[in-house]
């Protein structure tokens, strides 16, 4: 009975309903009739009835009228607002202005730092001379240079008198130029430029360098190197010979072994030279600088250096050994050297001075 009353009630609602709600009620009515005919559990009918009733009640509460289907694509969607990436704005902090007082404060702090650094450097071992680098010296030893510096390792860098040390080293006869510089923090560099040795003179068993300025380093004995040994040269001849050697190319000058001064009655400027390749040369010391620079080309024209000698005194000729010319020249150059006339005059003058001084001394003794 209850089932039929429910069906009747649903039919009444069906007449009042329109649109999709009516269709759903018809479907439920049909489902209810079929379920009423079947033998089911009355508890399940009751639960279904209650669910249907509440659903119909809710649907009936909706406003009636023509149904409008809403397309999902027409529904306007709104994306959620994105938060600002940088987050909430913050108030800008005002930077302190750089004033003149700040500048003076920084300047004072810098000055104090520099003064402290200077005091530390002066009072500590950091200001001591630790290295003395000497370069450019060959004839003068490092020990002699260091002795003339008048300061050494362990002394203060700021107390080293570089100008006085420069003058002391420049007084050495072999020194042409010297430069001394501080290399902070602990090194002093001494750069020496020496006069070039263009020859050597012999004294007993020692050999002394002859510099390009015609000075002889008597206190610096050394082994002859890339320069010839000079024999019997004195005074004016010595200076002229040194001047000529300065003009000869270094590679040719290195090939000269010995040079002898061989004046004669006919020629007071004649010299006799021995080369390291075995060649003999007779020349004039006044013109040897011009002719010796062509020695290499002359040497190529001579097949055997032991076959004769080269005469450069007047012209330029090769004299084979055994010829009359070669025998005459060799006879003259191997004689005992003759002093130049002006040397005899100088010796005569010195003798006269000595005699005058002795006469004055004898006269003073007689008066007493």
C-alpha positions as CSV (number, residue, x, y, z in Angstrom):
1,X,0.0,0.0,0.0
2,X,2.7,2.3,0.8
3,X,4.4,1.6,-2.4
4,X,1.3,2.6,-4.4
5,X,0.7,5.8,-2.5
6,X,4.3,6.7,-3.2
7,X,3.8,6.1,-6.8
8,X,0.7,8.2,-6.9
9,X,2.5,11.0,-5.1
10,X,5.3,10.9,-7.5
11,X,2.9,11.1,-10.5
12,X,1.3,14.2,-9.0
13,X,4.7,15.7,-8.7
14,X,5.4,14.6,-12.3
15,X,2.5,16.6,-13.5
16,X,3.8,19.7,-11.8
17,X,7.4,19.3,-12.9
18,X,8.8,20.4,-16.3
19,X,12.1,20.1,-18.1
20,X,14.8,17.7,-17.0
21,X,13.4,17.3,-13.6
22,X,10.3,15.8,-15.1
23,X,12.4,13.3,-17.1
24,X,14.3,12.3,-14.0
25,X,11.0,11.8,-12.1
26,X,9.6,9.6,-14.8
27,X,12.7,7.5,-14.8
28,X,12.5,7.1,-11.0
29,X,8.8,6.4,-11.2
30,X,9.4,3.6,-13.7
31,X,12.2,2.3,-11.5
32,X,9.9,2.5,-8.5
33,X,7.1,0.6,-10.2
34,X,9.5,-2.1,-11.3
35,X,10.9,-2.3,-7.8
36,X,7.4,-2.4,-6.3
37,X,6.6,-5.5,-8.4
38,X,9.7,-7.3,-7.3
39,X,10.1,-8.8,-4.0
40,X,12.8,-6.9,-2.3
41,X,13.8,-6.1,1.2
42,X,11.4,-3.5,2.7
43,X,14.4,-1.8,4.4
44,X,16.0,-1.1,1.1
45,X,12.7,0.3,-0.4
46,X,12.5,2.6,2.6
47,X,16.0,3.8,2.1
48,X,15.5,4.3,-1.7
49,X,12.3,6.1,-1.0
50,X,13.9,8.4,1.4
51,X,16.8,9.2,-0.9
52,X,14.4,9.8,-3.8
53,X,12.2,11.9,-1.7
54,X,15.0,14.2,-0.5
55,X,16.4,14.5,-4.0
56,X,13.0,15.3,-5.4
57,X,12.4,17.8,-2.7
58,X,15.7,19.5,-3.4
59,X,15.0,19.5,-7.1
60,X,11.5,20.8,-6.6
61,X,13.0,23.7,-4.7
62,X,14.8,24.9,-7.8
63,X,13.1,27.7,-9.7
64,X,10.9,26.5,-12.5
65,X,11.1,27.8,-16.1
66,X,12.8,26.9,-19.3
67,X,16.0,25.0,-18.9
68,X,19.2,26.6,-20.4
69,X,22.1,24.3,-21.0
70,X,25.4,26.0,-20.1
71,X,28.4,25.2,-22.2
72,X,31.5,24.7,-20.1
73,X,33.7,26.6,-22.6
74,X,31.5,29.7,-22.2
75,X,32.2,29.8,-18.5
76,X,34.7,32.5,-17.9
77,X,37.5,31.4,-15.7
78,X,39.8,33.7,-13.8
79,X,43.3,32.8,-13.0
80,X,44.4,33.5,-9.5
81,X,46.5,36.6,-9.2
82,X,50.2,35.9,-9.1
83,X,52.0,37.3,-6.2
84,X,54.7,39.8,-7.1
85,X,58.0,37.9,-7.5
86,X,60.0,40.4,-5.5
87,X,57.6,40.1,-2.6
88,X,56.1,43.0,-0.8
89,X,57.7,46.3,-1.4
90,X,60.1,47.6,1.2
91,X,60.9,51.1,2.1
92,X,64.2,52.3,0.7
93,X,66.8,52.9,3.3
94,X,68.5,56.2,3.0
95,X,72.2,55.9,2.6
96,X,74.4,58.1,4.8
97,X,76.0,61.0,2.9
98,X,79.8,61.1,2.4
99,X,80.8,64.3,4.0
100,X,84.0,66.2,4.2
101,X,84.4,65.0,7.8
102,X,84.4,61.4,6.5
103,X,87.1,62.3,4.0
104,X,89.4,63.8,6.6
105,X,88.8,60.9,8.9
106,X,89.9,58.4,6.2
107,X,92.9,60.6,5.3
108,X,94.0,60.7,9.0
109,X,93.6,56.9,9.2
110,X,95.7,56.4,6.1
111,X,98.4,58.8,7.4
112,X,98.6,56.9,10.7
113,X,98.9,53.6,8.9
114,X,101.8,54.9,6.7
115,X,103.6,56.4,9.7
116,X,103.2,53.1,11.6
117,X,104.5,51.2,8.6
118,X,107.5,53.5,8.3
119,X,108.4,53.1,12.0
120,X,108.2,49.4,11.7
121,X,110.4,49.3,8.6
122,X,113.0,51.6,10.1
123,X,113.3,49.7,13.4
124,X,113.0,46.1,12.1
125,X,115.4,43.9,10.2
126,X,113.3,44.5,7.0
127,X,115.4,47.6,6.3
128,X,118.7,45.8,6.3
129,X,120.8,45.3,3.1
130,X,120.6,41.6,2.4
131,X,122.1,41.4,-1.2
132,X,124.6,43.4,-3.2
133,X,124.5,42.5,-6.9
134,X,127.6,43.5,-8.8
135,X,127.7,43.2,-12.6
136,X,129.8,44.3,-15.6
137,X,133.2,44.0,-14.0
138,X,135.9,41.7,-15.5
139,X,139.2,43.4,-14.7
140,X,138.2,44.6,-11.2
141,X,137.2,42.0,-8.6
142,X,133.9,42.0,-6.7
143,X,135.8,42.3,-3.4
144,X,137.4,45.6,-4.5
145,X,134.1,47.0,-5.6
146,X,132.5,46.1,-2.3
147,X,135.4,47.6,-0.3
148,X,134.8,51.0,-2.1
149,X,131.1,50.9,-1.4
150,X,131.8,51.6,2.3
151,X,128.6,49.7,3.3
152,X,127.7,46.1,3.2
153,X,125.1,43.5,4.1
154,X,123.5,44.2,7.5
155,X,123.6,48.0,7.1
156,X,120.4,50.0,6.7
157,X,119.1,50.5,3.2
158,X,118.2,54.2,3.9
159,X,121.6,55.0,5.4
160,X,123.7,53.7,2.4
161,X,125.4,56.7,0.7
162,X,125.1,55.8,-2.9
163,X,126.6,59.0,-4.3
164,X,129.8,58.6,-2.3
165,X,130.0,55.0,-3.3
166,X,129.6,55.9,-6.9
167,X,132.5,58.4,-6.7
168,X,134.7,55.9,-4.9
169,X,134.3,53.2,-7.6
170,X,134.6,55.7,-10.5
171,X,138.1,56.6,-9.2
172,X,139.3,53.1,-10.3
173,X,141.3,53.4,-13.5
174,X,139.5,50.6,-15.2
175,X,136.0,52.0,-14.6
176,X,134.4,54.1,-17.3
177,X,131.0,54.4,-15.7
178,X,129.2,53.1,-12.6
179,X,125.5,53.1,-11.6
180,X,124.2,52.2,-8.1
181,X,120.5,51.7,-7.4
182,X,118.4,50.5,-4.5
183,X,116.1,47.7,-5.3
184,X,113.5,47.7,-2.5
185,X,113.3,46.2,-0.1
186,X,116.7,44.6,0.6
187,X,118.9,44.7,-2.5
188,X,121.5,47.2,-4.0
189,X,122.5,46.8,-7.6
190,X,126.0,48.0,-8.7
191,X,126.4,48.1,-12.5
192,X,130.0,48.7,-13.6
193,X,131.2,49.6,-17.1
194,X,134.9,49.1,-17.6
195,X,137.2,50.4,-20.3
196,X,138.0,47.7,-22.8
197,X,141.4,46.0,-22.8
198,X,143.0,46.4,-26.2
199,X,146.3,45.0,-25.3
200,X,148.7,43.8,-22.6
201,X,152.2,44.8,-21.5
202,X,154.7,42.4,-20.0
203,X,156.7,43.0,-16.8
204,X,158.9,40.1,-15.9
205,X,156.4,37.2,-15.7
206,X,153.2,39.3,-15.3
207,X,151.0,40.8,-17.9
208,X,149.0,44.0,-17.3
209,X,145.9,45.1,-19.3
210,X,146.2,48.1,-21.6
211,X,142.9,50.0,-21.7
212,X,141.4,51.8,-24.6
213,X,142.2,55.1,-22.9
214,X,145.9,54.2,-23.0
215,X,146.0,53.5,-19.2
216,X,148.0,50.4,-18.0
217,X,146.5,48.6,-15.0
218,X,149.8,48.0,-13.2
219,X,148.1,46.6,-10.1
220,X,145.9,44.1,-11.9
221,X,148.0,41.3,-13.4
222,X,146.0,39.0,-15.6
223,X,146.4,36.4,-18.3
224,X,146.4,37.8,-21.8
225,X,143.0,37.3,-23.4
226,X,141.5,38.6,-26.6
227,X,144.1,41.3,-27.2
228,X,147.8,41.3,-28.3
229,X,150.9,41.7,-26.2
230,X,152.8,45.0,-26.8
231,X,156.6,45.1,-26.7
232,X,158.9,48.0,-26.6
233,X,156.3,50.7,-26.9
234,X,156.7,53.9,-24.9
235,X,155.3,57.4,-24.8
236,X,154.0,58.7,-28.0
237,X,154.4,55.5,-29.9
238,X,152.4,53.7,-27.2
239,X,149.5,56.1,-27.3
240,X,149.4,56.0,-31.1
241,X,149.5,52.2,-31.1
242,X,146.6,52.0,-28.6
243,X,144.6,54.5,-30.7
244,X,145.1,52.3,-33.8
245,X,144.0,49.2,-31.9
246,X,140.8,50.9,-30.9
247,X,139.9,51.3,-34.6
248,X,140.6,47.7,-35.5
249,X,137.6,45.4,-35.6
250,X,137.4,43.3,-32.4
251,X,137.3,39.9,-34.2
252,X,140.5,40.8,-36.1
253,X,142.2,42.3,-33.0
254,X,141.6,39.0,-31.2
255,X,143.6,37.3,-33.9
256,X,146.7,39.3,-33.2
257,X,149.2,37.5,-30.9
258,X,152.1,40.0,-30.4
259,X,153.1,43.4,-31.7
260,X,156.8,44.6,-31.6
261,X,157.9,48.2,-32.0
262,X,160.8,47.9,-34.6
263,X,162.1,51.4,-35.5
264,X,165.0,51.8,-37.8
265,X,167.1,54.5,-39.3
266,X,164.8,54.7,-42.3
267,X,161.5,54.3,-40.4
268,X,160.7,55.2,-36.8
269,X,157.1,54.0,-37.0
270,X,157.6,50.4,-38.1
271,X,156.0,47.5,-36.2
272,X,156.2,43.8,-36.5
273,X,153.1,41.7,-35.9
274,X,152.5,38.0,-35.3
275,X,149.1,36.6,-35.9
276,X,147.5,33.6,-34.3
277,X,147.2,31.8,-37.7
278,X,151.0,31.9,-38.1
279,X,151.1,35.0,-40.5
280,X,153.8,37.7,-40.0
281,X,153.0,41.3,-40.8
282,X,155.2,44.4,-41.2
283,X,153.3,47.7,-40.9
284,X,153.3,51.3,-39.8
285,X,151.5,51.9,-36.4
286,X,150.0,55.1,-37.8
287,X,148.1,53.3,-40.6
288,X,147.7,49.8,-39.3
289,X,144.1,50.5,-38.2
290,X,143.0,51.2,-41.8
291,X,144.8,48.2,-43.4
292,X,144.2,45.5,-40.8
293,X,140.4,45.7,-41.3
294,X,141.0,44.1,-44.7
295,X,143.1,41.3,-43.3
296,X,140.6,38.6,-43.8
297,X,140.3,39.2,-47.5
298,X,144.1,39.4,-47.8
299,X,144.4,36.1,-45.9
300,X,142.1,34.3,-48.3
301,X,144.5,35.2,-51.2
302,X,147.4,33.5,-49.4
303,X,147.4,29.7,-49.7
304,X,150.1,29.0,-47.1
305,X,150.6,31.5,-44.2
306,X,154.0,30.1,-43.6
307,X,155.3,30.9,-47.1
308,X,156.1,34.5,-46.5
309,X,155.1,37.8,-44.8
310,X,152.7,40.6,-45.6
311,X,154.2,44.1,-46.0
312,X,151.7,46.8,-45.0
313,X,154.2,49.5,-44.2
314,X,154.0,51.5,-47.4
315,X,151.5,49.6,-49.6
316,X,150.1,46.1,-49.4
317,X,152.2,43.3,-50.7
318,X,153.1,39.7,-50.0
319,X,156.8,38.8,-49.7
320,X,157.6,35.1,-50.1
321,X,160.3,33.7,-47.9
322,X,163.6,33.4,-49.8
323,X,163.0,36.5,-51.9
324,X,165.5,39.4,-51.6
325,X,162.7,41.7,-50.3
326,X,161.7,39.3,-47.6
327,X,165.3,38.7,-46.5
328,X,166.0,42.4,-46.3
329,X,162.9,43.1,-44.3
330,X,163.5,40.3,-41.8
331,X,167.1,41.3,-41.3
332,X,165.9,44.7,-40.2
333,X,163.0,43.8,-38.0
334,X,165.0,41.2,-36.0
335,X,167.7,43.7,-35.0
336,X,167.7,45.2,-31.5
337,X,165.0,47.9,-31.4
338,X,166.3,51.5,-31.7
339,X,164.9,54.2,-29.6
340,X,163.0,57.0,-31.2
341,X,165.0,60.2,-31.5
342,X,162.7,62.2,-29.2
343,X,163.3,59.6,-26.4
344,X,167.1,60.2,-26.7
345,X,166.4,63.9,-26.4
346,X,164.3,63.4,-23.3
347,X,166.9,61.2,-21.7
348,X,169.5,63.9,-22.5
349,X,167.4,66.6,-20.9
350,X,166.9,64.4,-17.8
351,X,170.7,63.9,-17.5
352,X,171.2,67.7,-17.7
353,X,168.7,68.3,-14.9
354,X,170.3,65.7,-12.7
355,X,173.7,67.2,-13.3
356,X,172.5,70.7,-12.4
357,X,170.9,69.5,-9.2
358,X,174.1,67.7,-8.2
359,X,176.1,70.9,-8.8
360,X,173.7,72.9,-6.7
361,X,174.1,70.4,-3.8
362,X,177.9,70.5,-4.0
363,X,177.9,74.3,-3.9
364,X,175.7,74.3,-0.8
365,X,178.1,71.8,0.9
366,X,181.1,74.0,0.1
367,X,179.5,77.1,1.6
368,X,178.9,75.3,4.9
